[in-house]
Amino acid sequence: MSFNPFDETINALADLGGQRVWSLMVTIFGDLAQSKGSTIEGPVLSAILADMDIRPEAVRVALHRLRNDGWIASSKTGRTSLHSLTEVGRAQSAAASWRIYAKPGLEGPRWQLAILEDATTVTRNLMLDHGFAPLMSRVYIGGAHATAPVGSLVLPGDAVPDWLCQQFAPEDLAQDYAALYRVLSRAEQTLTDPGMLIPRQVAVLRCLVVHNWRRIVLKHPDLPPALFPTSWDGPRCQELVHTLLTRFVRPDLGTILRG
């Protein structure tokens, strides 16, 4: 049997788990049709998902759910269905995109502590929005780029003790990153030529790469690599995600059904 690097990569990415159809659709729209006015025709969406072995009935159920949740709007032109992100779906996709598509190396090694006056004035969610993760009551940690609320005591960080690195690297996420790194590393080595894939294959590849990266990276705070153990594969995965998405650029939706 001949070796097919595309099929091997797609199967390996699918085997990583977490491939709920509605969530895959969120990734597809976020990557291929996030801009205002962008639509995906029903046959195009079905073709992309069919290449992931998603059954038509599962596609219909997922579309129904996303419409009910206010993420996707559907209309018809003749006999062709058109699907697009709603304002809510577009806003939430954009809110996560800065982190999903961030270029590696933008976050330097510097970090800081922010100590609040009390534990109730500023909420945990607001501190997360400011770029800080909770360390203990009233004490938060963030990268040098994070902006602490007015009135906070801000202390620059220096050497990072091992116990602190371990606090933000739960074992389950470490294992997920390690598994993703193995697949992405193999893909980067075997999928070397952008011309080796047709547009539909590029769409499928991008979706599964982004989807598996998204489901892990959004589960933990956005902190400098220095605050994670050296064994943490997060930064290495980010490098490979960026490399593959740069190599296989976003295809024109009008070309998906060709070839």
N, C-alpha and C positions, 0 to 999 in steps of 0.2 A: 504494500500500500504506500502510495507516495505521500510525502510530508507536505501538509498545507499549513503554513504558519498562521494564516488568518483564522481558519477553523479551530486550530489549537488554542489561539488566544481567546476567541469568543467563548469556546467551551470552558476554558479555565476561568475566565471572568464570571461566567454564569454560575460556575460551581462554587464561587465564593459566598453565595447566599444573599439574602436580602433583596431578591429580585421580585418584589411585588409589582404587579402590572401597573397599578395607578401611580406608583412611585417612579417606575421607569418612564411613564408618560410625562411626569413632571420634569424629569431630566431631559427628555427629548425636546419638549417645548422650551425649556430653559436654555438649551444649547443651540437649537436650530431656529427657534421662532420667538425669541424673547422681545424683540423690538416692537414698538407700537405699529399696528397694521399688518404684522406678519401672520400668515395663516398656513396651516398644513392641511392639504387635501386628504380626505378619508382614505383613498387608495394608497397614498404615500405613507401615511401613518401605519396602515395595515401591513404594507410591504416591509417597513422597518421592523415592526414587531414580529412579523412572520419569520424573519431571519433570526429572531431570538427564540423561535419555537413557541411563540405565544399564540394560542388559539383565538379565532375570531370572536367566539362568545365571551372570552375573557377580556378582549379589547372593548366590547360593547359594555360589559359590566363596569370596567374601569372608567370609561368615558362618562357613563351615567353617574358614577360616584363623584367624579371631578366636577361635573356640571352642578350637581347638588351642593357640593362644597364651595361653589362660587369661583373655582379656579379656571375653568374652561367654558367658553361659549361656543355654540355650534350653530351653523346656518347652512343653507343650501343654495347652490347655483346650478340650476337645472337639476340633474340627478346626482350631482357630486356634493358631498358634505364637506364643509370647511370648518376647521377647528382653530381656535386661537385662545391665547391667554386673556383672561379678564383683567381689568385694572388691578384687582386684588392679587391675582396670580402673577401678573407682571411685576408688581411691587415686591412681592415676597421672593420671587426669583431673583430680582435685582439685589435685594438685601443680602442674599447669600452668595451672589456671584463674585463679589469682590474677594471673598476668601477662597472660593473654589478655584477661581482662575488667577489668583495672585501669582506674580512671578517669583520664583525662588530667590532667596538672598535679600529681599527687600527689608526684612526684619533683622537688624543687627543683634549682637550678643548682649547689648546693654539691657538692664531691667531696673525696676524701681518698686518700692513699697509705698503704699498709700494708707495712712492711718486716719480714720475718721473720728470726729469728735464724739459720736455715739453710734450705737448699732441700729438706730431706727430712722434717722433723718434721711439717709440715702439708702435705697433698696438694693438688694443683690442684683436684680435685673438691670437697674440703672448703671451699676458699676460694671457689669458685663458689657453694656452698651458703650461704656467709656473705655473698654479694653482691659479691664481688670478682672482677675479671678479671685474668689475668696480664699484666704489662707487660714484665718481664724476670725473670731468676732472682732469687727471694726478694722481688721487688717486685710488688705488686698494686695495682690501682686500683678504687675503688668509689664509690658515692654516699654522701651524708652519713648515710643511714639504715643503711648496712652496719655490721655489728659485727665488728671485727677480733678474731682469736684472742688470748687472754691472752698477754702477753709481746711482742706486736708493737710496733714503733715506728710510730705513726700521725701523719701530717703532713697538715694541711688544705691543700686545693688552692686556687689562685687563678686567674689568667688561664690559658687553655688554649692552648698553641701549636698551630699548624696541623698539624705533623707528628704530634702526639698524636691529634688528631681523626681524621686519616686512618687511623690504625692500627686503629681499631675500625669502619671503614666500608669493607669490601671492595666492589669495583666490582660484582660480581655481585649482592650484596644491595641495593646502591644502585639498580641497574637494576630489581630486583624491586619495591622500594618505589615507585619512580617509576611503574611500570606499574600497580601496585595503586592508587596515589593517583589516577591518571587515571580509573580505573573507579569508585572510590568517590565521587569528586567529582561525576562525572556522575550516579551513582545518587542522591546526596544532593539534587541539584538537580531530578531528575525524579520520584523516588518521594517525594512530599511529604506525601501523605495516608495515614495508617495504614489508613483504610477502603477504600483502592483495591485491597487484596489480600485474598484469602480465606485462611483459616488454613494450608492446604497450601502456598500460595505464600509465606506468611511463613516457614514452616519451611524451605522450599528456599532462600529469600533469606538467612536467618540462617545456615544451614549453610555456604553458599558464601562469605559474608562472613567468618565465623569461620574457616573452613578456610584461605582464602587469607592471612588475617592470621596465623593460628597457624603456618603452614609457614614464614613468614619471621621473625616476632618471636622464635621459640624457637631460631633459629640463631645468635643473637649475644648477648653478655652484657647484662644488665639494668643499664644505666648512665644517668646523667643526660643529658638532651639536650645540655648544654653540652660533653660529651665527644665529640660527633659534629659533622661539618661542617654549616654552615647549610643546605647543599643536601640534606641527608639528610631524606628524606620520612617517616621513621619516626613522629615525633610528629604530623605532619599526618595520617597514616593512622590513628593511634590516635584522634584526634579524630573522624574520620569514622566509624570502626567504632563508637565509643561513641554517636555521634549516630544511626546507623542502627539499632543494636540497642535503643536507648531508644525510638526512634520506632515500630519494629515489634517489639512485645514478644513474648516466648516464648508460642506458642499452646498451648492445652490439647490434649493428644494425642487426646482424644475427639472433637475437632472436625475433625481432619485430613481425614477422608473425606467430610465434608459439603461441598456446594457444588461 
